[in-house]
């Protein structure tokens, strides 16, 4: 799917699989074998947010659209994210230690230097999944569920999540892995994962969950920088779509795009797990399908490579 060149020679290649599928289960286009098993990683977050708020929790607790976007985010721990996480924890009368995700540094170099100068140590609020974890704590408190070990697969919230994934994907989960942030992550064929996401794209089919599914999508496309950051490819692509799609990244080379206009979802997995290739691949796929088509996406699907002297020496580009 992606080729990396240096001085006119192909130095590296990244293979992948992808599928575009609609909410009726019709495969609209496929690249490679989309029955490949994957862990969706953080690309699962739209469904995790739906699981948290499907019982009206967001409305009862008066959550803003920005908090819903933060729940669905893989954020870069920019100032806005840090403030939102701190304020949310304070509002719940909880501490940073209640987050089960591990400590991390902010994503961007400048923010890392600032954080190191100020705190000297990594912090849990900097973890890119801390928004999702705040959502778990909020729902656990609201439903009088245990806060301790909310990340375990036998916790009621996580059992509900697996049931929801199975319901949306029409696939029986046989293996549950542990994500980088400690939460459960199901092993699922790429095609079935895309099909589950297509149900969110065709939110009216979700009946009693349709309103919150639509609100999750609307919140994420309204505040794209909250779901990632100013330099996050998922935020940039969402913004370029002008509200038509929500693009969500996951670790190990996974991306998904929710496309309500087509009642479909596009999912991609880079086999070797390279995030750099996944960013180029999702941009290339969205461009090829004419979902996004402008000069800015062309710069993502063909990324210029420079050396330490700032000389252009090659590119990383979409070839599929």
C-alpha positions in Angstrom: 0.0 0.0 0.0 2.8 2.4 0.9 6.2 2.9 -0.6 9.2 4.7 0.9 11.8 6.1 -1.5 15.3 7.5 -0.9 17.2 9.1 -3.7 15.0 7.5 -6.4 15.3 4.0 -4.9 12.5 2.1 -3.1 13.9 1.7 0.4 10.9 0.2 2.2 7.3 -0.9 1.5 4.3 -1.4 3.8 1.6 -3.9 2.9 -1.9 -3.6 4.2 -5.5 -4.6 3.9 -8.6 -2.4 3.7 -12.3 -2.6 3.2 -15.2 -0.2 2.5 -18.5 -1.7 3.7 -22.0 -0.4 4.2 -24.5 -0.9 7.0 -26.2 -3.7 5.1 -23.0 -5.7 5.1 -22.3 -5.2 1.4 -18.6 -5.0 0.6 -18.3 -1.9 -1.7 -14.5 -2.3 -2.2 -11.8 -4.4 -0.8 -8.0 -4.3 -0.9 -6.4 -7.6 0.2 -8.1 -10.1 2.5 -10.4 -8.1 4.8 -11.1 -11.3 6.9 -7.7 -10.6 8.5 -8.0 -10.6 12.2 -7.0 -7.4 13.9 -7.1 -5.6 17.3 -8.9 -2.3 16.4 -7.0 -0.6 19.3 -8.0 3.0 19.7 -10.0 3.0 16.4 -12.6 1.2 18.6 -13.2 4.4 20.6 -16.4 5.5 18.8 -18.0 2.2 19.9 -16.5 2.5 23.3 -18.0 5.9 23.7 -21.4 4.6 22.4 -21.2 1.9 25.0 -20.5 4.4 27.8 -23.3 6.8 26.9 -25.9 4.6 25.2 -28.1 4.6 28.4 -28.5 8.4 28.5 -25.6 9.1 30.8 -24.3 12.0 28.8 -27.6 13.8 28.9 -28.3 13.1 32.6 -24.8 14.3 33.6 -25.0 17.3 31.2 -21.9 16.4 29.2 -21.0 19.0 26.6 -20.1 18.0 23.0 -16.5 18.7 23.8 -16.5 16.1 26.6 -18.0 13.5 24.2 -15.3 14.3 21.7 -12.6 14.0 24.5 -14.1 10.6 25.5 -13.5 9.4 21.9 -10.1 11.0 21.5 -6.5 9.7 21.1 -5.4 13.2 22.2 -1.9 14.7 22.0 -2.1 16.1 25.5 -2.0 19.7 24.3 -2.9 22.4 26.8 -6.6 22.1 26.0 -6.6 18.4 26.6 -4.7 18.8 29.9 -7.1 21.4 31.2 -10.1 19.3 30.2 -8.9 16.2 31.9 -7.9 18.0 35.1 -11.3 19.8 35.2 -13.2 16.5 34.6 -11.3 14.7 37.4 -11.9 17.6 39.7 -15.6 17.7 38.9 -15.9 13.9 39.7 -14.0 14.4 43.0 -11.4 11.9 41.7 -7.6 11.9 41.4 -5.2 11.2 38.6 -4.3 8.0 40.4 -7.9 6.7 39.7 -7.1 6.5 36.0 -6.0 3.0 35.1 -4.0 4.1 32.0 -0.2 4.4 32.6 1.8 7.7 32.7 3.0 9.3 29.5 4.5 12.4 28.0 2.5 14.8 25.7 2.8 13.8 22.0 4.4 17.0 20.6 8.0 17.8 21.4 7.4 21.4 22.6 4.7 20.1 25.0 7.0 17.4 26.2 9.7 19.9 27.1 7.1 22.1 29.0 5.8 19.1 30.9 9.3 17.9 31.8 10.3 21.3 33.0 7.1 21.7 35.1 6.6 18.2 36.4 9.8 16.2 35.8 7.8 13.0 35.5 5.3 11.4 33.1 1.7 11.8 34.1 -1.5 9.8 33.5 -3.4 12.9 32.3 -0.9 13.1 29.4 -1.9 9.6 28.2 -3.7 9.9 24.9 -6.5 7.7 26.2 -7.1 9.6 29.5 -10.3 11.2 28.1 -11.8 7.7 27.5 -10.8 6.7 31.0 -12.5 9.7 32.5 -15.6 8.6 30.7 -15.3 5.2 32.2 -14.9 6.7 35.7 -17.9 9.0 35.2 -20.2 6.1 34.0 -19.0 3.9 36.8 -19.8 6.5 39.4 -23.2 7.3 37.8 -24.2 3.6 37.8 -22.7 2.9 41.2 -20.3 0.4 39.7 -16.8 -0.3 41.1 -14.3 2.3 40.1 -11.4 0.1 41.0 -10.5 -2.3 38.2 -12.9 -0.7 35.8 -10.5 -1.8 33.1 -10.9 -5.5 33.7 -12.8 -7.5 31.1 -15.2 -8.9 33.8 -16.2 -5.4 34.8 -19.9 -4.7 33.8 -18.9 -1.8 31.5 -16.4 -4.0 29.6 -18.9 -6.9 29.4 -21.4 -4.5 27.9 -18.7 -3.3 25.4 -18.1 -6.8 24.1 -21.8 -7.5 23.8 -22.2 -4.2 21.9 -19.3 -5.1 19.5 -20.8 -8.5 18.9 -24.2 -7.0 18.2 -23.0 -4.3 15.8 -20.6 -6.6 14.0 -22.6 -9.8 14.0 -19.5 -11.6 15.0 -18.8 -13.7 18.1 -15.7 -12.4 19.9 -13.5 -15.4 20.7 -10.4 -13.6 22.1 -10.1 -10.3 24.0 -6.7 -8.7 24.2 -5.4 -5.9 26.5 -4.9 -2.5 24.9 -2.0 -0.2 25.6 -4.1 1.8 27.9 -5.1 -1.3 29.9 -8.7 -1.6 28.6 -10.0 -4.8 26.8 -9.7 -4.9 23.0 -11.4 -7.6 21.0 -9.8 -9.6 18.2 -12.0 -9.2 15.2 -11.8 -9.5 11.4 -11.2 -6.2 9.7 -14.4 -6.6 7.6 -16.5 -7.2 10.8 -14.9 -4.2 12.5 -15.7 -2.0 9.5 -19.3 -3.4 9.4 -19.7 -2.5 13.1 -18.6 1.1 12.4 -20.9 1.2 9.4 -23.8 0.8 11.9 -22.7 4.0 13.6 -22.6 5.7 10.1 -26.2 4.6 9.5 -27.2 5.7 13.0 -31.0 5.6 12.4 -30.7 1.8 12.4 -29.6 1.9 16.0 -33.1 2.7 17.2 -32.9 3.8 20.9 -29.2 4.4 20.5 -29.5 6.5 17.3 -29.5 9.9 19.0 -26.4 9.4 21.0 -24.6 7.7 18.0 -25.3 10.8 15.9 -24.2 13.1 18.7 -20.9 11.2 19.1 -20.2 11.7 15.3 -21.4 15.3 15.4 -19.2 16.1 18.4 -16.1 14.6 16.9 -16.4 16.3 13.6 -17.3 19.6 15.3 -14.2 19.5 17.5 -11.6 17.5 15.5 -8.6 18.9 17.4 -10.0 17.6 20.6 -10.1 14.0 19.2 -6.4 14.2 18.4 -4.5 17.4 18.1 -3.4 20.2 15.8 -0.9 17.9 14.1 -2.9 14.6 14.4 -3.7 13.1 11.0 -7.1 11.9 12.2 -8.0 15.4 13.2 -6.6 16.9 10.0 -8.5 14.5 7.7 -11.7 14.9 9.7 -11.4 18.6 9.3 -10.7 18.4 5.6 -13.9 16.4 5.1 -15.9 19.5 6.3 -18.1 17.4 8.6 -18.7 14.5 6.2 -16.5 11.9 7.9 -14.9 11.1 11.2 -11.5 9.6 10.9 -10.1 7.6 13.9 -6.7 6.1 14.3 -5.5 3.2 16.3 -2.1 1.8 17.3 -0.3 -0.7 15.1 -1.4 0.7 11.8 -5.2 0.8 12.1 -7.5 3.6 10.8 -11.2 3.8 10.4 -13.4 6.4 8.7 -17.1 6.7 9.5 -19.0 8.0 6.5 -22.7 8.7 7.2 -23.3 10.1 3.7 -22.6 6.7 2.3 -23.9 4.8 5.4 -20.6 3.0 5.3 -17.2 2.7 7.0 -13.7 2.4 5.6 -11.1 0.5 7.7 -7.4 -0.2 7.0 -4.7 -2.2 8.7 -1.0 -2.0 7.9 0.4 -5.5 8.4 3.7 -4.4 10.0 1.9 -2.0 12.3 3.6 1.1 11.0 1.6 4.2 12.0 3.4 6.3 9.4 2.2 4.0 6.6 -1.4 3.9 8.0 -1.6 7.7 7.8 -0.6 7.7 4.2 -2.8 4.7 3.4 -6.0 6.2 4.9 -5.4 9.4 3.0 -4.8 7.5 -0.2 -7.9 5.5 0.2 -10.1 8.5 1.0 -8.6 10.3 -2.0 -9.0 7.3 -4.3 -12.7 6.9 -3.3 -13.2 10.7 -3.9 -14.4 11.1 -0.3 -11.9 13.8 0.2 -10.2 15.4 -2.8 -8.0 18.5 -2.5 -4.3 19.5 -2.4 -3.9 19.1 1.3 -4.8 15.4 1.2 -2.4 15.0 -1.7 0.4 16.2 0.7 -0.5 13.5 3.2 -0.8 10.6 0.7 2.6 11.7 -0.7 4.7 12.8 2.3 8.1 14.4 1.5 11.0 13.0 3.4 13.8 15.2 4.4 17.2 14.5 6.0 18.8 16.3 9.0 20.0 19.1 6.8 16.4 19.7 5.7 17.2 18.4 2.2 14.4 16.6 0.3 15.7 13.1 -0.3 12.6 11.0 -1.0 8.9 10.4 -0.2 6.5 8.1 1.5 3.5 7.6 -0.8 0.3 5.7 -1.6 0.8 3.1 -4.3 -2.3 0.9 -4.1 
